[in-house]
Amino acid sequence: MEKFTRLTATACPLMRPNLNTDQILPARYLKWPRARGMGQVLFQDLRFDAQGKPDADFPLNQPRWHGAEILLAARNFGGGSSREAAVYAVYDAGFRCVIAPSFGDIFAQNAVKNGLLTAIVSDAEVAELASAVEADPERPLTVDLERQTVACGNREFAFAIDPVSRNQLLNGWDDVDLTESYRAQISAFRAADRARRAWAAPALPRR
Amino acid sequence: MTEPRTLIDKLWATHEIVRREDGAALLWVDRHYVHEGSFHAFSQLKSRGRSVAEPDLTFAVADHYVPTHGRAAGIADPEIAAMVRNLEANTAENGITLFGLNDPRQGIVHVVGPEQGLTLPGLLVVCGDSHTSTHGAFGAYAFGIGASEVAHVLMTQTLWQKKPRRLRIAVEGKTAPGVAAKDIALAVIARIGADGAQGHAIEFAGSAIRALSMEGRMTLCNMSIEAGGRCGIVAPDASTFDYLKGRPYAPKGADFDKAVEAWSVLTSDTDAAFDREVSLDAGAIAPIVTWGTTPDDALPIDASVPDPAAMTEAARAQYMREALDYMGLKPGTKLTDIAIDRVFIGSCTNARIEDLRAAAAVLVGRVSKVPGLVSSGSSQVKRQAEQEGLDRVFRAAGLDWADSGCSMCVGINGDRVPPGERCASTTNRNFRGRQGPGARTHLMSPAMVAAAAVSGHLADVRPLLAGRKV
């Protein structure tokens, strides 16, 4: 996994609350392999109407936000379905960081596995960041994961992130490799647990 | 003297293999359910050249993409057919038991796991599906995970997690006739918000929860994720043990008695501390419907569509205007004046036998004014309903009696609500486009969906139950 330490990039404001994973990536694209390009269908049903006509008001359709690598969002971003493909869509569309007041737990967990930073600031702070980039879309933000800060011009905010996620992103850890280093503990646990909780194994069904 | 512990603490401690300094714990996984959507994880497995660590603890079900009609003829859509075939190939290759398309045990994963006795008290259960919280009804620690985590569980039978905060939701008292587990769930979500339980594991407690059947508890725990909760748990009791006894994969004979002994201590200690507590009065809960595009947009059926202009917070008013615009609703309209185009009875939330009975009790001798689809939670539920004659009630009412799957809850098998149409639905998400692009969803209990069907508009089920056996 790619490490995340510091990012300076422009930010796209998408200040609608409750943008759940069904909005981020509609379910009909879940059968796509990732290689088919999930970034192109990010927020598909919010970006386009039933006839495929783009909604000119939707930020991702506006040229001024093209190239943004930071997404500014309102509360409860990524709630709902556990589909990790929602993270693939955000990442493959070029975003490396989402800043919002709160995230769906499963989305946040999926994000960290894919090198996408989910940074938590208050409602007022994300609103201020959104106003700043609305006024000047070219203005870059700097997100520093070491220091847990996001800077915009001469303003700087602290953001929250779970320390486990922070560690994983900073180190670019691969969970499976990490788990391998605990192989002995896992085997010991398994043996002891089988003795302690014999009932936990599935019984063979009666034929 | 040990510190009093919550059930959440006890379940966590039982499964913790190691804990890192940063607080991440490596947990042992007792049951892993997979479905067609797990193909990303199997791809990761393949690309790493790895195999499944514990194939005997992994069970697969075809549910998300399966057709609900004409199954015997195979699947017409080649992309959908490929999803089901892919699951068959991946499970066969890895020695995983599959309840496939034509297996009599097939159904929605969160209905099948409990039905087969695979889900047991005290287990840690995961699945690449957010509604895995359902299994918490048995006193299991059960939560949804993403594809990378599914791959990790396949490869190691473990998962890195950080312990969530503990929230107890106590529902005390007695619910009124016509008020179902779904109404309790929607009342909870309306109270704490669609993100109200984020970062928390929920324990549901109180006399109203104890009084719920296992199926009612499953409905409630299923909807925990709609309040943002990591999982929802009900301590196991006699209802739990009665439900499990004799299930195919549950312990048998003396083993069962020993298991019950172990399960009986799975309760929160008196005085155990929770990080947060919420309490609700069951007697104050009326049948509830949703009006907007998140599950916390929920009101008692005798209320009216709320007015954004009455909101003090600008962002909330803006959200409501957009939601009402999408839903095609005007502020002040009585909820019972909202005409519907169709109904759906199905999903992992509300398609078990008791749900079908509750809907049929309203429908018997009546005709639906709109078309509708009834998709049982599992093939076994479907057979049981047919033995009880419920299929005839649904058919006589003019509804389509279909095979089991996720169906119109998520719309990816082709069962969709057409754009702009309004559906009264027993499902879990009224998100924009959830039941199909442009679909308008109102969530409610199975009996309330039946009431809407026979009325042609959202309706209070209570008067329709007068003089009926329920």
Interface residues (C-beta under 8 A of the other chain):
Chain A: M15 R16 P17 N18 N20 D22 Q23 P26 A27 R28 L30 K31 P33 R34 D45 L46 A50 A74 R75 N76 G79 G80 S81 S82 R83 E84 A85 V87 S102 F103 G104 D105 I106 Q109 N110 K113 N114 D123 D162 P163 V164 N167 D175 V176 L178 T179 E180 Y182 Q185 I186 F189 R190 D193 R197 A198 W199 A200 A201 P202 A203 L204 P205 R206
Chain B: T14 I17 V18 R20 D22 G23 A24 L26 W28 D30 R31 G37 H40 S43 R48 R50 D56 L57 F59 Y65 E79 I80 A82 M83 Q116 G117 L118 L120 G122 L123 G128 D129 S130 G144 I145 G146 A147 S148 E149 A151 H152 M155 T156 Q157 T158 W160 K162 P164 A194 D195 Q198 G199 I225 G228 R230 P248 Y249 A250 P251 K252 D255 K258 A259 A262 T293 T294 A315 Y319 E322 V410 G411 I412 P419 R429 F431 R432 G433 R434 P437 G438
